[in-house]
Amino acid sequence: ITSYPPHFFNNMSTLISIAMEAEAAPTIKSLALKVLPSVFPSALPYICYTNESKSLYLVTSGKDAATTVDNVGTMHAALAVNTALMALPDVKTIVNAGTCGGFIKRGCKIGSVIVPTVGAFHDRRIVIPGTPFEQYGVGKTDLSSCAIANEVREKLDYLGGCCSSGDSLDHTAEDDALLESNEAVAKCMEFAAIAQVAKMWEKDLVGVKVVTDLVDGDQPSHEEFMANLGSAAEALQASIPKVLEITTKV
């Protein structure tokens, strides 16, 4: 278990959002986090963990009751983070950590870490001529002015760019067209939704996305994802303390 100095978490109020239990487990262990049951109503499947001083929080989306798989996707990500913020008003910064697909043509390889400058959607196609619904569907959130995210990206030499989100692991031709229009560096299932929640609450947002599969590569996404999930979780465990050292200004 990683050892941190007593002052490490002083004056810190950060919420880490990680969708999948397997992604979160190494970080929960290394930071010695314990379940905090009072954050979510019993009707919701989400789980909140905290440190001894209750100055750091980590939220996962829990499991689906019917299938027992992780509650991945934009709806659960947004609802979990929004509900957590209602219960934890002292949170100043959200760190959305997790896996993503990356694009070779934009500099990604397996294991690359991306701190996005933009969040957008690629599967919300609401084309009604003469209205702004199409723009609304894409739902771009500009994060380029978030100073703390910029500092993390620059100090740790991580990639930037657009992280485009949708609710499918695969991608249709229509998705591909929007991914290209969004100039996506990364493709995931949560970030754009959390970016909109963070904007509503006026919170800083730092995305930390580790590439598990290459969207424009020659391997099936689901096979690459499963093969690299474990190593990506370890990469998140290694990256998150570095990010926290910057976001908490210790």
C-alpha positions as CSV (number, residue, x, y, z in Angstrom):
1,I,0.0,0.0,0.0
2,T,1.3,3.4,-1.0
3,S,2.4,5.6,2.0
4,Y,1.5,9.3,1.9
5,P,2.8,12.0,4.3
6,P,0.3,13.3,6.9
7,H,-0.1,16.6,5.0
8,F,-0.9,15.0,1.6
9,F,-4.6,15.4,1.8
10,N,-4.8,18.6,3.9
11,N,-7.3,21.2,2.7
12,M,-8.3,18.9,-0.2
13,S,-11.7,18.4,-1.5
14,T,-11.6,16.2,-4.6
15,L,-14.1,13.7,-6.0
16,I,-12.7,10.9,-8.1
17,S,-15.2,9.3,-10.4
18,I,-14.4,5.8,-11.8
19,A,-17.1,3.8,-13.5
20,M,-15.9,0.2,-13.1
21,E,-14.9,-1.6,-10.0
22,A,-12.0,-3.3,-11.7
23,E,-10.7,0.1,-12.8
24,A,-11.1,1.5,-9.3
25,A,-9.9,-1.4,-7.1
26,P,-6.1,-0.7,-7.2
27,T,-6.6,3.0,-6.4
28,I,-9.0,2.2,-3.6
29,K,-6.4,-0.1,-2.1
30,S,-3.4,2.1,-2.6
31,L,-5.2,5.1,-1.0
32,A,-6.6,3.0,1.8
33,L,-10.2,4.2,1.1
34,K,-13.2,2.9,3.0
35,V,-16.9,2.8,2.1
36,L,-18.8,5.9,3.1
37,P,-22.5,4.7,3.1
38,S,-24.2,8.1,3.8
39,V,-23.6,9.7,0.4
40,F,-26.1,7.8,-1.8
41,P,-29.8,6.9,-1.2
42,S,-30.4,3.2,-0.8
43,A,-32.3,3.1,-4.1
44,L,-29.1,4.0,-6.0
45,P,-26.4,1.3,-6.7
46,Y,-23.5,3.7,-6.5
47,I,-20.7,3.4,-3.9
48,C,-18.7,6.2,-2.3
49,Y,-15.3,5.6,-0.7
50,T,-13.3,8.1,1.4
51,N,-10.1,8.5,3.3
52,E,-9.7,8.7,7.1
53,S,-10.1,12.5,7.1
54,K,-13.0,12.5,4.7
55,S,-11.2,15.0,2.5
56,L,-11.0,12.7,-0.6
57,Y,-13.9,10.9,-2.1
58,L,-14.0,8.2,-4.8
59,V,-17.3,7.2,-6.5
60,T,-18.0,4.1,-8.6
61,S,-21.2,3.4,-10.5
62,G,-21.8,0.0,-8.8
63,K,-23.4,-3.1,-10.4
64,D,-26.6,-3.6,-12.3
65,A,-29.0,-5.7,-10.2
66,A,-30.3,-7.7,-13.1
67,T,-27.0,-8.6,-14.8
68,T,-24.4,-7.9,-12.1
69,V,-22.2,-6.1,-14.6
70,D,-20.8,-2.6,-13.9
71,N,-23.1,0.3,-14.5
72,V,-21.1,1.8,-17.4
73,G,-22.4,4.6,-19.6
74,T,-23.3,8.3,-19.5
75,M,-26.5,8.1,-17.5
76,H,-25.0,6.4,-14.5
77,A,-21.9,8.5,-14.6
78,A,-23.8,11.8,-14.6
79,L,-26.3,10.6,-11.9
80,A,-23.6,9.3,-9.6
81,V,-21.5,12.4,-9.8
82,N,-24.5,14.8,-9.5
83,T,-25.9,12.9,-6.5
84,A,-22.4,12.9,-4.9
85,L,-22.1,16.6,-5.3
86,M,-25.4,17.2,-3.7
87,A,-24.2,15.3,-0.6
88,L,-20.6,16.6,-0.7
89,P,-20.8,20.4,-1.2
90,D,-17.2,20.9,-0.2
91,V,-15.9,19.2,-3.4
92,K,-14.0,21.7,-5.5
93,T,-12.5,19.4,-8.1
94,I,-13.7,16.3,-10.0
95,V,-11.2,13.8,-11.4
96,N,-12.9,11.5,-13.9
97,A,-10.5,8.6,-14.2
98,G,-10.9,5.5,-16.4
99,T,-10.2,3.7,-19.6
100,C,-10.9,4.8,-23.2
101,G,-10.3,3.9,-26.8
102,G,-7.6,6.0,-28.4
103,F,-6.9,7.0,-32.0
104,I,-3.6,6.1,-33.6
105,K,-3.9,9.0,-36.1
106,R,-4.0,11.5,-33.1
107,G,-1.0,10.1,-31.4
108,C,-2.4,7.4,-29.1
109,K,-1.0,4.0,-28.3
110,I,-2.0,1.4,-25.7
111,G,-1.3,2.9,-22.3
112,S,-1.3,6.5,-23.4
113,V,-2.9,8.9,-20.8
114,I,-5.2,11.7,-21.9
115,V,-6.3,14.7,-20.0
116,P,-9.1,16.1,-22.3
117,T,-9.5,19.7,-23.3
118,V,-13.0,19.1,-24.7
119,G,-15.9,16.7,-23.9
120,A,-18.5,15.9,-26.6
121,F,-21.0,13.2,-27.6
122,H,-20.9,11.1,-30.8
123,D,-24.2,9.2,-30.5
124,R,-26.7,11.9,-29.8
125,R,-28.0,12.6,-33.3
126,I,-30.9,15.1,-33.1
127,V,-31.0,16.6,-36.6
128,I,-34.0,18.9,-36.9
129,P,-33.4,21.5,-39.7
130,G,-33.7,25.1,-38.6
131,T,-33.1,24.3,-34.9
132,P,-29.9,24.1,-32.7
133,F,-30.8,20.6,-31.6
134,E,-28.0,19.1,-33.6
135,Q,-25.5,21.3,-31.7
136,Y,-27.2,20.4,-28.5
137,G,-26.8,16.7,-29.2
138,V,-23.1,16.9,-29.8
139,G,-23.0,18.8,-26.5
140,K,-19.4,20.1,-26.6
141,T,-18.0,21.3,-23.2
142,D,-14.8,23.4,-23.6
143,L,-12.4,22.6,-20.8
144,S,-9.4,24.4,-22.3
145,S,-9.6,27.2,-19.7
146,C,-9.5,24.8,-16.7
147,A,-6.2,25.8,-15.2
148,I,-5.7,22.8,-13.0
149,A,-6.4,20.4,-15.9
150,N,-3.9,22.3,-18.0
151,E,-1.3,22.1,-15.3
152,V,-1.8,18.4,-14.8
153,R,-1.5,17.8,-18.6
154,E,1.6,19.9,-18.9
155,K,3.5,18.7,-15.8
156,L,2.8,15.1,-16.5
157,D,3.3,15.3,-20.3
158,Y,-0.1,13.7,-21.0
159,L,-2.1,14.1,-24.2
160,G,-4.9,16.6,-24.7
161,G,-7.8,16.9,-27.1
162,C,-11.4,15.8,-27.3
163,C,-12.8,12.9,-25.4
164,S,-16.0,11.9,-27.2
165,S,-18.5,9.8,-25.3
166,G,-21.3,7.5,-26.2
167,D,-23.2,4.5,-24.8
168,S,-21.9,1.8,-27.0
169,L,-18.5,0.0,-27.0
170,D,-18.6,-0.4,-30.8
171,H,-19.1,2.5,-33.2
172,T,-21.3,2.8,-36.2
173,A,-20.6,4.7,-39.4
174,E,-22.7,7.5,-38.1
175,D,-20.6,7.5,-34.8
176,D,-17.4,7.5,-36.8
177,A,-18.5,10.6,-38.7
178,L,-19.2,12.5,-35.5
179,L,-16.0,11.2,-33.9
180,E,-14.1,12.7,-36.8
181,S,-16.1,15.9,-36.6
182,N,-15.3,16.1,-32.9
183,E,-11.6,15.5,-33.7
184,A,-11.7,12.9,-31.0
185,V,-8.4,11.8,-29.5
186,A,-10.3,9.4,-27.1
187,K,-13.6,7.6,-27.1
188,C,-15.2,6.6,-23.8
189,M,-18.6,6.1,-22.2
190,E,-18.7,8.7,-19.4
191,F,-16.5,11.8,-19.7
192,A,-18.8,14.1,-21.8
193,A,-21.7,13.5,-19.4
194,I,-19.5,14.3,-16.3
195,A,-18.2,17.4,-18.1
196,Q,-21.7,18.8,-18.4
197,V,-22.4,18.0,-14.7
198,A,-19.2,19.7,-13.7
199,K,-20.1,22.8,-15.8
200,M,-23.6,23.0,-14.2
201,W,-22.0,22.9,-10.7
202,E,-19.1,25.2,-11.7
203,K,-16.5,22.6,-10.6
204,D,-13.1,22.0,-12.0
205,L,-12.8,18.8,-14.0
206,V,-9.7,16.8,-14.7
207,G,-10.1,13.8,-16.9
208,V,-7.5,11.0,-16.7
209,K,-8.1,8.5,-19.4
210,V,-5.9,5.5,-20.1
211,V,-6.0,3.9,-23.6
212,T,-7.0,0.2,-23.5
213,D,-7.9,-0.2,-27.2
214,L,-7.2,1.6,-30.5
215,V,-10.4,2.7,-32.3
216,D,-8.7,3.0,-35.6
217,G,-6.5,-0.1,-35.1
218,D,-7.0,-3.6,-36.6
219,Q,-8.1,-5.5,-33.4
220,P,-11.7,-5.8,-32.2
221,S,-12.3,-3.2,-29.5
222,H,-13.8,-5.6,-27.0
223,E,-10.9,-8.0,-27.2
224,E,-8.3,-5.2,-26.8
225,F,-10.3,-3.7,-23.9
226,M,-10.5,-6.9,-21.9
227,A,-6.8,-7.8,-22.6
228,N,-5.6,-4.4,-21.4
229,L,-8.1,-3.6,-18.6
230,G,-5.8,-4.9,-15.8
231,S,-2.8,-3.0,-16.9
232,A,-4.9,0.1,-17.4
233,A,-6.2,-0.1,-13.9
234,E,-2.6,-0.3,-12.6
235,A,-1.7,2.7,-14.8
236,L,-4.6,4.7,-13.2
237,Q,-3.3,3.7,-9.8
238,A,0.1,5.1,-10.7
239,S,-1.3,8.3,-12.3
240,I,-3.9,9.3,-9.8
241,P,-1.5,10.2,-6.9
242,K,0.5,12.3,-9.4
243,V,-2.7,14.1,-10.4
244,L,-3.7,14.6,-6.8
245,E,-0.4,16.1,-5.9
246,I,-1.1,18.8,-8.4
247,T,-4.8,19.3,-7.8
248,T,-4.4,19.6,-4.0
249,K,-1.5,22.0,-4.2
250,V,0.5,20.3,-1.4
